[in-house]
Amino acid sequence: MNLAKISSNGQITVPVEIRRLLGLKSGDKILFFQNSDGEVVLSNASASAIRKAQNAFAGAAEAMGVRDENDVQALIDELRHGGQ
């Protein structure tokens, strides 16, 4: 368990163990959200954004017929030269 104190202007220092656990570094943003049982959870906002993007793009490669890096390169070549 880790404890943090809130300053008079609402700032906290995230304990080093928690920063390491979440992969937080100077300048990172922290996301606070409340889950269904009312518990407030914090997470690394950057990591959360990456997970959201991964979930949003899940299945997109298969839908486009992209199976490997050769397919990726062919798609890039097509996009670069398609208008010429």
Beta strands, then each sheet from edge to edge (+ up, - down):
strand 1: 30-34
strand 2: 40-44
sheet 1: 1+ 2-
end
